[in-house]
Structure formats: structure tokens, C-alpha cells
Amino acid sequence: EAREKEGILLEQAHFDTTSISVQGIYETSSEDSPLKIEFGHSKDLRPDLKQLMFGLGSVEGIPLFADVMNGSTSDKTRNGAMALRMKELLPEEALYNMVTIADSAMVTEENLKIFGNRPFISVSPKISIYAKH
């Protein structure tokens, strides 16, 4: 509603996740626990620390949604979920006219199916990809 009221154009969207390492003693989470602080792929290069994951999706620099996730959540899986979340929150015509910028974890076969014909920019360690079907 704020985006519409202020006339913010939908030209670019960004989403990404990051790990947040924590120190201390955390009880083992039960299977039905909504959030698990656990070992995962640490961006701090600290495999000895447990972590949680944080994800943010934004349009033109304005946060659209944020999530806190289990520490072992895969960036590849999460990128697909964020693409679906944007589809729920933004008008369909906007999704196909704006460019989504995401990290290399977005480029998986499953995520490309989710994106369909939506334009995106992503980076991989060896090449940069701009795709508009």
C-alpha cells in the first residue's frame, strides 16, 4: 500500500539470504520447533558455531518481506521460496516488467522453472547471467 501511495516504480527487486553465527549453548530444537539454531554452511567460515539464516526481499530498496530460518536452510531452496513470495505480494504484470537481482544460488533448474519468463540478473563464480525469456 505504501509503495502504491508513494508511486514507487517496480523496476528492480532484490533478494538474498545470509547466515548469522551465534555462540553459546542452545538446547536441541524439537521437530515441531518453528526455528532451529543449528550447524549449517557458515558464511563466516565458522563451522564450529551454530547459526540461523535471515532472508530479505526488497523492491527499489524498500523491504517487501523478511524471514528468519533454520540454520541449515539452503540458499538454493530459499531463493525459490522468495521468488514465490514475491509472486504473492506483487502484481503479476510488475513481475514480468521488473528485473530481479539475486545471487548465484538462484540459478538452479527448479528456481528457473519458478521464475519462468520473469527477467533476472544473477552472478556465478565464473560467469554473469542476464536472462529475459
N, C-alpha and C positions, 0 to 999 in steps of 0.2 A: 504494500500500500504506500509506503514512504517513497519507494522508487517511482511509482506512478505519479504521486503527488508532486515530486520534485522534477519530473520529466527526465529522469536519468535514462540514457540510451543503453540498449543492450547490445554492445558491440564486442565485449570481451568478458569471458568468465575464466576463473582460475580455481583449481582445487589441488590440494596436496595434503599429505599426512606427515607427521613427524613423531619420533619416539621421544618419550620423556623418561629418563632413567631416575630411579629412586633408590635411596639407601635406607636400611633399617630392616626390621623383621615384620613380615606380613604373613598373616595366617593364610593357609591354603584355602582358596575360594572353593565353595561347593559348586556342583554342576549347574545349579539354578541361580547362581550369583550373577547379577547384571553386569559386573565389571570384574575382570581378573587382572591383578597386578602379577605379571609373570615374566619369565625369560622370553626374549624374542630377538630379532635381528636389530642390534643396537646401533643407531647412527652415531652414538658417542664412542663406538668401538669399545664398549664395556660389557662383554658377555657375562661378567661376574655379577652384574646388577640386574634386578628386575626392572620392569618398565610398564608403562601404559602408552597408548597411542592417542594422538589428537589429530583430528582432521578438520579442515576448514574449506568451505566453498564460498566464493565471492563473485560478484558481478560489478565491474567497474570500480573495484576496490572496496565495495560495500559488502560486509558479511551477509551471506544468504542463509547459511547453516553451519553448525559446528557439531562435532561428535567427539566423545571420549570413548575409546575402545580398548578391548583386551590387549595386553602387551605383546601377544604373539600374532596379532592381526596382520595379514598380508597386505602390503601396499597394492598389489595387483588386484586382489579381491575387492579391496576398499575403493579403488578408483572406479570400478564398475558400479558399485553401490552409490557412489557420489554422482555418477552420470545419471543413474535412475532417479536419484533425489532431485537433481536439477530439473529433470523432465516433469516431476510432480509440481515443482514450485514456479516454473516459468511458462509463459505462453508458448505453444508449440511453434508458431511462426518465428519467435525470437530464437529458439534453439537452433533453427536452421539458417539463421542470418548472422549469428554471432560466432566468434571463434573461441573455443575453449582451449586453455593452455594448461597442460598437465605434465608431470614428469614421466620418465621412461616406463614406469610401472603401469601406465595406462595402456601401453601398446601390447595387448595380448589378443589372441583370437577371440576370446569371449567378450572382452571390452569393446573390440572393434564391431562386433555384432550388436552390442548395446548402443553404440554411437550411431550405427547405421550411416546415414548420409549427413550427419552433423559435422561441420568443419572443426578441426582441432590442430594444435601445434604441440609437438612433443619432442623431447630430446632423448637420444640414446647415447651410450658411451662412444659409439663410432660414427653415427650419422644424425642429422636433424631431419625431422619428418614434418611436412605440411601436407595435410590431406583434406581435400574437398572433393567429395564424390559427385 
